[in-house]
Amino acid sequence: MRKWFKLDNAAKVFPSVTSKRRSNLFRLSFNLKEKINPEILRKALSYTMNRFPSMKVKLKKGFFWYYLEPNHEEPRVYEESPYICNQFRFRENNGYLLRVSYFDCRIAIEVFHGLTDGAGALEFLKALVYNYLVMKGNQIESENLILTDIENISEEYQDSFLKNYDKRYKSKRRERKALQWRGTLYQENWLALISGTVSVAALKEVAHRYNATITEFLAACVIQSAYQSPTLFENKRKPFIIFIPVDLRRIFPSRTLRNFSLYARAAFDLDNQLSFEEIIAAIKADMSEQLQKENMQARIFQNVQVEKNIFLRLVPLAIKEIALRTGYRVWGDNANSLSFSNIGRVVLPEEMMPYIDKIEFCNGASYRSPVNFGVISFGDKLVMTFASAIVERDLQLAFFRQLSGFGLDVVIETNELEL
């Protein structure tokens, strides 16, 4: 195993912009059909972490950049906290950049985005739950759907942004300023979750009426909900811009377990009311253009080019951090109204499926990006989760009312006492 390695291209900014009000954490959880045994979970975590050396690391601060080095401490398991995706001190977690917790029948991980993205974290959690079930005495074949054997480790460590950097593809794209939220922030960095579970088959049928994918259809529902919630936003003439992260492993050959995603985006003027069909058509056009391999290649060039800037490489980290925070505010916070991450369908070994009830994904929110949206599906259950750092819930309620209006049966859950 390497003595140390660099953060990947997408991860470099996160240590510098993280704070109590912006944790840069996201969360994945498996709801099983029986209560969790904490001691077996601890053993499964220790065993699983040894299989994932790219996760068995700690963050160190160098003179020029943060970097990662192997972590030889024992990973810890926690009882779940009601404070979802709240910043945790890595040192108090034995240096680990992900935190494993349990509650009743649920196993959850909260992951620092500087470590990996949703696809990488999902592979880790799948293996953790698989090992947990096997250690409980269940006979389950992995069917090559679970990372069990240690192989191709160099590919799992790979910074696939650098691997796919190509000077022939250049982009001069500039980010527009997006409409920003206004609302009442929760105290103590509380994150309110409102989740809705629907039938995948039923949702797919409704989306197909509009010749749309599930992602395109749900994005259109979010946009329509924003039209119906004008008091939530600043009274400025800026577009409502939705960011849709894209797993680049679906476009470029890569087996990395580190970050390898970029985003597509769609922008809408909330003063110019469109029909639902027009919103769908605009999203489909944006996605079709932006997801072309050549356009994503140009975006990779744009991101890596910043990292290769000779001035940025040579200045000390203390000065870099000022530039990184400024850049993140301009190209991240100011350019984005809401992020919508669809992890997609989770495929598990057939013998493992009867033990799992559902899988959930939460894309953390912050004071600058106070409402975000995460989607994941398993079997015929698709779970949609709004994470909100503000008290106002107009958009979430409008969204789920829309789904009900399409004839979908939606089961709503929240971590608050009343809706």
N, C-alpha and C positions, 0 to 999 in steps of 0.2 A: 504494500500500500504506500502511496505517496506520503512524504513528510508534510507537504502542504500543497494547496493549489488555489488558483485565483477564483474569485467570484465570477459567475458567467456574466455576459454582457448586460442582460436585463436586471441582474441582481445587484450590480454595483451601486445603484442609487439608493437602495432601500435602507442600509444601515445609517445613512446620513440624513434621511428624512423621517425616521421613526421617532415617535414620541408617545406620551400617554394618550394624546388626543388623536394620534394616527398610528395605530399599532402595526399596520401592514400584515395582518394575520388573516387567514381564511380558515374555514372549518369544514371537515368532512366527518360524517358519522354513519355507522351501521347500527340499525335497530335489530337486535336478535329476538328470538322468541322465548328466551328464558333469561333469568337474572344472571348478571355477570359475576363471575368468581374473580375477585381482585388478585388473589395470589397466582392463579393460573395466568391471568392477564400479564402480570409482572414477568413471569417466566417466558411467556410468548413474546413480550416486547424485547427482552434481552436477547432472545434467540433471533428474532427478526432483525434487530438492529445490526447484528453481526453479518447478516446477508446483504445489508444495504450500506456499504462503506461510504457512499456519497451522502448519506444522511447521518452517519455516525461521526459527526464533526462538530467543531466549535468555532465561533467567529473570533478572529484576532485583528487587532488594529496595527497596521504597519505604518511606515513613514509616508508612503505614497498611496497605498490602497488598503482597504480591509482585505483579509484573506481567510481561508479555512484551513484547519489542520485536524488530524484525527483526534477523536475524543475517546479516551479509555475509561471514562467514568461509567458507572452503572446508570442506565436510563431510569427515570422515575415514572410512576403511575399515580394519578391524582383522582380524588372524588371530584366530580364535575362541579364547576363554579357556576352560579347563576349569571355571572358577568361574562358574556360570550365575547370571544375575540378581544379581550382586554389585554393590554400589553403585559407581558411577564418578563421578569429579569432572567436572562439566559443563565447567569451565574447560579441563581437559586434553583435552576432546572438542571444542575450538573453540567451546564454549558450547552445543552442541546437546544436546537432551533425549532424543534417541534415538541408539543406537549400532548401527552396521552391521558385521557380521562375516561371515567365510566360513571354511569348513573342507571340504576335499575337494569334494564335490558340493553342499554346503549353503550357502545364503544366509540369514542370521538377523538379526533386529532385536530389540534390547532397548529397551523404551520406558518412560519415566518417566510414571506415571499422571497427573501434573499436566499433561501435554501432551494426551493423548487416551485413549480407551478401546480395547478390542479391535477394535471395528468400524472405527474411524478408522485404527488402525494397519494393519489388514488392507488397506484401500484403498491406503495408501502402499506396502506391501510388494508388493502385486499390480502396481502401476505400476512399481516398481523392477525386479522380475523381468522384466516385459514389456519395459521399455526395455533391460535387459541382453541379453535374447534378440534383440531387434531390432538392437542395436549389434553383435551377433556375426554379423549378416548374414542372419538368419532373416526370412522374409516372414510376418508375422502381422497379421491384421485385428483391431482392438480390439473390434469388434462392440458398442461402447458399454458394454462391461463393465469397461473400464479408464479411469481418470481421466487423460486425455491433454490435452485442450484446457482452457485457462483460462477458465472461465465460472462464473457464480453464486458468485463468491468470497465475497461478503457472506454467503451462506447457509452456506458452509463454515466461516466464522468464528463463526457464530451461537452464542450461549449459549442453547441450546434449553430449559434449565430456566427462565430468565427469560422466554423467549418464551411458554412454556406455564403460567406462574404465574397462578393464578386464585383470587381471594379467596373465591369461592363454595364452594370445596372445601377443607375444613379437616380436619385429623387431630389427634387427641389421643393417638395411639398411643405406648405406652412400650415400650422394649426390655427383654426379660428377660435376666438373666444366664445365660450358657451354660456348659456343661461345658467345662473347659479340659484341655489335654493335659499329660501329664507324660512326660518322656523325656530322653534324653541328647543335648544339642545338639552338632552337629559343630563341630570347630575351624575357625577362620578363615572362618566364615560360609559353609562349603561347603553347596551345595544338591544333594541326591541326587535324581535323576530315575529313575522307573520308568515306562516307557511300554508300553502294550499296543495292538497294531493288530488290528482285526477287520474282517470284511466288513460293510459298511453294510446290505446286503440281508439277511444272516443275522441281524444284531442287530435289525433292524426286525421281522423275522418273530417273534423271541422276544418282543420288547416288545408286539407286537400280540396275543400270547396272553393278555396281562394287560390288554388294552385301554388301553395306555399309550403315550405318546410315548417316544422314545429318552431324552430328558432325564429324564422321570419314572421310567423303568425304571432308568437308571443311578444316579439319586439314591437309589432304593430299595435298590440293591445296596450303595451306600456306607453307608446306615443299617444294613442287615443286617450289614455288615462291622464296624461300630462295636459292635453287640450282641455280636459274636464276639471283640472285643478289649478287654474291660473293664479290663485292667491298664494300658492306655495313658492312662487318664483319672484325674483327681482323684477321690478318694473323697468326693464331695459330692453332695447331692441337687439337682442342676441338670439341665436337659434338654440333650441333644445337639442343637445347632441348626446346620442346614446353610443357608448363604446361597447363593442361586442368582441371580446378576446377570441382569437383563433388559434387552435392547437396546430402549430406548424409541422408536427410529425405527420399530419395527414397530407401535407403537400411536399415535404422534403423527407428523404429517407433518414431516419434518426431513431436511436434507441436510448437517447439521453434521459436521465432522471432528473436533470436540472431544468431550469427555466428554458422553454422554447415555445413562446407564444407571442403573437402580436395582436393587434386589434383591427377590426373593420369598424366603420362608424357610419351613422346616419344622422343628418341634421334636418330639423324642421322648425319653421317659424310658427310659433303658437298663435300669432295674430292672423295667420292665413289658414283658416280651418279647412282641412281636407276630409274627404270621405274615407271610410275604412279601406275601401278598395284602392283608393289613390295612395294611402299610406303604405299598403302592402306592395303596390307596384314600385314605389320609390325605394323601399327597403330592398326589394329583389334586385333592382337595377344597381344600387350601391354595392350590395354583396357580390353580385356577379362580376362587377368591374374590379373591386378591391381584392377579391380572393384569387384572381389570376396569379399564377406562379411568378410571372415577370414583375407584377406590382409588389408582391410580397418580397421578392428578391431585392427590389429597389429600397423597400423599407428596411430590410436587414442591412443593406449598405449604409443607409442613413444613420442607423443606430450605431453600427460598429465604427463608422467614420469618426464619430464624436470621441469614442474610446481611443482611437488611434491618433487623435490630435496631439501633436508633439508638445504643445504648451501645457495641455491638461495632464499629460503623462509625467512631465518633469516637475510640476509644482507640488509642494507638500500637501498631504491629505487635509490639513486644517484649512487651507485655502480652497482646495477642491470642494470641500463640503459646502462652502458658501455658494459656489457655482452650481453644484448639484441641487441644492435646495431651491435656488432661483429657477433653474431649468425645469425642475419637477413642478413647480408652481405654474410656470408658463405653459409647458407642453403636456402636463398631466392635469392638475386641478382646474386651471382656467379653461382648458379645452374640452372638458368633460362634464356633462350634467348628471349622467347615470351610467354605471357599468352593468352589463347584462352578460353573465358567464353561464353558458350551457355546457356542462361537463359531458352530457350525452348519456348513452345507454351503458350501464355497467354489465359486463359479461362475466359470469362466475362459473366454476365447474358445476355440472348438473347435480352432483352429490352434495354440494355446499348450499345450493339454493334453498332447500327446505328449512334451513336454520335461520334464514334472513327474512325479516318482515319488510323493511324498506331502508333506503339509503338517502341521506340528506346532505346538501351542500349549502354553505353560507359564505357569501362573498362579503367580507367585513366592510364596515363603513367608518367614516371619520368626520371630524368637524368641517373639513373642506369638501368631502364627498359624502354627504350625510345619508343618502339612500342608495343602496345597490341591490342587485337582483341576481339570484343564483338558481340554477335548475339542474336536476339530475334525475335519471330514471333507472329503475330496476324492475324486471318483470313487467307487469302492466301498471305499475305505480310510478307516476311522474310527480316529483315534489318540487314546488316553486317556493322560494324563500326570499322575502324582502327583509333586508337588514337595515335598520334605521337608527340614526343617532339623534333624530329629532322626534318630538312628541306628535306632531301633526301626521295624520294617516290618510288624508284625502286620496292620494294617488293609489295607495294599496287597496282601499275600499272600492274605488272606481274600477280598478283592474279586476278584482274578483267578481264584482257585479257584472262586468262585461262577460266573463267566462260563463257565469250562470245564465246570462242572456243568450248565449250561444247554445244553451241546452245541456251544458256540462255539469255534472254533479261534482262539487268541490267540497272537500273536507278541510275546514280551516282550523289551524292550531296557532297558539301564540304563547310567548313566555310572559305575558302580562295578565293581570287578573280579569280585565274586561276589555271588550272591543268598542 
